[in-house]
Amino acid sequence: MRIMVNQLAKEVPSKSTIHDVLLLINAKPPFAVAINYEFVPKARHADEVLHEGDEMEVIAPVTGG
């Protein structure tokens, strides 16, 4: 199925979870995840199944001032 990850189209297996996609893109903590502009807590990453057309954003914190 096709989803958007950080505004780039990705083909992922159907029934992929957030955790699966994070492994696929080699995401390094710390980060936050939003699906369709809704924050998803880390505790739900392994259970939250993605759907065709979902938009996933992986956001790293920014430090400085």
NULO-626741 format. One record per atom (N, C-alpha, C): residue in three letters; chain; atom name; x, y, z. Coordinates in Angstrom, 3 decimals. Example, Ala and Ser with C-alpha at 12.3 -4.5 7.8 and 13.67 -1.06 7.14 Angstrom:
REM NULO-626741
ala	A	N	13.190	-5.690	7.800
ala	A	CA	12.300	-4.500	7.800
ala	A	C	13.200	-3.300	7.800
ser	A	N	12.850	-2.250	7.080
ser	A	CA	13.670	-1.060	7.140
ser	A	C	12.900	0.030	7.870
REM end
This chain:
REM NULO-626741
met	A	N	0.845	-1.177	0.000
met	A	CA	0.000	0.000	0.000
met	A	C	0.886	1.233	0.000
arg	A	N	0.312	2.323	-0.387
arg	A	CA	1.065	3.570	-0.498
arg	A	C	0.657	4.515	0.627
ile	A	N	1.671	5.026	1.357
ile	A	CA	1.453	6.041	2.374
ile	A	C	2.451	7.166	2.130
met	A	N	2.261	8.266	2.814
met	A	CA	3.218	9.367	2.762
met	A	C	3.985	9.374	4.082
val	A	N	5.312	9.449	3.993
val	A	CA	6.156	9.539	5.181
val	A	C	7.009	10.783	5.029
asn	A	N	6.780	11.742	5.911
asn	A	CA	7.482	13.035	5.826
asn	A	C	7.389	13.611	4.410
gln	A	N	6.196	13.552	3.878
gln	A	CA	5.835	14.122	2.574
gln	A	C	6.450	13.392	1.386
leu	A	N	6.959	12.176	1.606
leu	A	CA	7.477	11.357	0.517
leu	A	C	6.643	10.084	0.415
ala	A	N	6.260	9.715	-0.801
ala	A	CA	5.469	8.501	-1.000
ala	A	C	6.317	7.274	-0.716
lys	A	N	5.737	6.324	0.028
lys	A	CA	6.417	5.065	0.341
lys	A	C	5.457	3.917	0.100
glu	A	N	5.980	2.838	-0.466
glu	A	CA	5.221	1.598	-0.596
glu	A	C	5.579	0.723	0.601
val	A	N	4.569	0.330	1.360
val	A	CA	4.781	-0.527	2.521
val	A	C	3.803	-1.692	2.446
pro	A	N	4.133	-2.802	3.093
pro	A	CA	3.196	-3.934	3.086
pro	A	C	1.872	-3.565	3.753
ser	A	N	0.781	-4.162	3.287
ser	A	CA	-0.502	-3.905	3.931
ser	A	C	-0.435	-4.369	5.380
lys	A	N	-1.205	-3.739	6.217
lys	A	CA	-1.255	-4.013	7.665
lys	A	C	0.038	-3.641	8.387
ser	A	N	0.849	-2.764	7.781
ser	A	CA	2.056	-2.283	8.462
ser	A	C	1.656	-1.401	9.634
thr	A	N	2.437	-1.482	10.702
thr	A	CA	2.221	-0.624	11.859
thr	A	C	3.174	0.563	11.798
ile	A	N	2.950	1.522	12.678
ile	A	CA	3.879	2.650	12.783
ile	A	C	5.279	2.117	13.067
his	A	N	5.386	1.176	13.969
his	A	CA	6.684	0.592	14.319
his	A	C	7.373	-0.001	13.083
asp	A	N	6.617	-0.709	12.252
asp	A	CA	7.183	-1.298	11.027
asp	A	C	7.788	-0.227	10.129
val	A	N	7.063	0.869	9.960
val	A	CA	7.537	1.941	9.069
val	A	C	8.748	2.646	9.688
leu	A	N	8.749	2.828	10.993
leu	A	CA	9.907	3.442	11.645
leu	A	C	11.161	2.603	11.410
leu	A	N	11.031	1.287	11.463
leu	A	CA	12.167	0.419	11.152
leu	A	C	12.568	0.560	9.688
leu	A	N	11.591	0.628	8.805
leu	A	CA	11.841	0.741	7.375
leu	A	C	12.640	2.003	7.035
ile	A	N	12.311	3.107	7.696
ile	A	CA	13.002	4.375	7.400
ile	A	C	14.217	4.594	8.295
asn	A	N	14.500	3.607	9.174
asn	A	CA	15.667	3.683	10.053
asn	A	C	15.632	4.918	10.950
ala	A	N	14.474	5.198	11.537
ala	A	CA	14.309	6.367	12.413
ala	A	C	15.114	6.185	13.692
lys	A	N	15.802	7.222	14.090
lys	A	CA	16.618	7.204	15.308
lys	A	C	15.960	8.100	16.367
pro	A	N	15.723	7.555	17.576
pro	A	CA	15.136	8.363	18.646
pro	A	C	16.069	9.503	19.026
pro	A	N	15.565	10.567	19.580
pro	A	CA	14.163	10.789	19.941
pro	A	C	13.372	11.344	18.765
phe	A	N	12.091	11.028	18.738
phe	A	CA	11.193	11.544	17.721
phe	A	C	9.752	11.412	18.211
ala	A	N	8.877	12.146	17.574
ala	A	CA	7.441	12.020	17.804
ala	A	C	6.823	11.617	16.477
val	A	N	5.663	10.963	16.535
val	A	CA	4.996	10.509	15.318
val	A	C	3.569	11.049	15.290
ala	A	N	3.184	11.531	14.117
ala	A	CA	1.803	11.947	13.887
ala	A	C	1.285	11.198	12.665
ile	A	N	0.049	10.731	12.752
ile	A	CA	-0.622	10.100	11.621
ile	A	C	-1.816	10.978	11.281
asn	A	N	-1.841	11.439	10.043
asn	A	CA	-2.912	12.331	9.594
asn	A	C	-3.093	13.495	10.562
tyr	A	N	-1.953	14.076	10.977
tyr	A	CA	-1.881	15.272	11.823
tyr	A	C	-2.326	15.045	13.262
glu	A	N	-2.409	13.776	13.695
glu	A	CA	-2.768	13.439	15.073
glu	A	C	-1.571	12.745	15.722
phe	A	N	-1.111	13.299	16.865
phe	A	CA	-0.008	12.688	17.606
phe	A	C	-0.384	11.275	18.039
val	A	N	0.555	10.335	17.901
val	A	CA	0.343	8.951	18.343
val	A	C	1.401	8.641	19.405
pro	A	N	0.991	8.339	20.637
pro	A	CA	1.961	8.036	21.686
pro	A	C	2.798	6.807	21.346
lys	A	N	4.042	6.792	21.828
lys	A	CA	4.973	5.696	21.556
lys	A	C	4.382	4.339	21.954
ala	A	N	3.607	4.306	23.011
ala	A	CA	3.017	3.050	23.488
ala	A	C	2.094	2.406	22.453
arg	A	N	1.605	3.184	21.484
arg	A	CA	0.697	2.655	20.459
arg	A	C	1.376	2.382	19.122
his	A	N	2.673	2.663	18.989
his	A	CA	3.359	2.507	17.696
his	A	C	3.303	1.074	17.173
ala	A	N	3.414	0.076	18.048
ala	A	CA	3.424	-1.318	17.599
ala	A	C	2.026	-1.823	17.252
asp	A	N	0.996	-1.148	17.741
asp	A	CA	-0.384	-1.608	17.534
asp	A	C	-1.153	-0.812	16.479
glu	A	N	-0.692	0.379	16.173
glu	A	CA	-1.428	1.273	15.262
glu	A	C	-1.156	0.859	13.811
val	A	N	-2.166	0.275	13.164
val	A	CA	-2.045	-0.184	11.780
val	A	C	-2.328	0.984	10.839
leu	A	N	-1.477	1.125	9.846
leu	A	CA	-1.637	2.196	8.858
leu	A	C	-2.552	1.742	7.727
his	A	N	-3.128	2.730	7.040
his	A	CA	-4.052	2.464	5.943
his	A	C	-3.603	3.201	4.688
glu	A	N	-4.027	2.707	3.553
glu	A	CA	-3.737	3.332	2.261
glu	A	C	-3.998	4.836	2.339
gly	A	N	-3.008	5.620	1.916
gly	A	CA	-3.172	7.071	1.861
gly	A	C	-2.878	7.801	3.160
asp	A	N	-2.560	7.086	4.235
asp	A	CA	-2.230	7.769	5.491
asp	A	C	-1.008	8.655	5.303
glu	A	N	-0.960	9.722	6.092
glu	A	CA	0.188	10.620	6.100
glu	A	C	0.864	10.507	7.451
met	A	N	2.107	10.076	7.434
met	A	CA	2.883	9.883	8.659
met	A	C	4.006	10.901	8.707
glu	A	N	4.110	11.588	9.826
glu	A	CA	5.195	12.543	10.034
glu	A	C	6.027	12.059	11.212
val	A	N	7.335	11.979	11.013
val	A	CA	8.276	11.641	12.073
val	A	C	9.049	12.926	12.364
ile	A	N	8.857	13.437	13.585
ile	A	CA	9.355	14.762	13.918
ile	A	C	10.411	14.654	15.008
ala	A	N	11.614	15.140	14.726
ala	A	CA	12.690	15.152	15.713
ala	A	C	12.643	16.478	16.470
pro	A	N	12.955	16.450	17.783
pro	A	CA	12.956	17.691	18.552
pro	A	C	14.086	18.615	18.083
val	A	N	13.851	19.889	18.250
val	A	CA	14.826	20.902	17.883
val	A	C	15.275	21.590	19.167
thr	A	N	16.575	21.727	19.336
thr	A	CA	17.085	22.391	20.524
thr	A	C	17.788	23.675	20.130
gly	A	N	18.030	24.494	21.103
gly	A	CA	18.719	25.750	20.850
gly	A	C	17.840	26.920	21.227
gly	A	N	18.307	28.090	20.936
gly	A	CA	17.491	29.213	21.352
gly	A	C	17.926	30.497	20.811
REM end
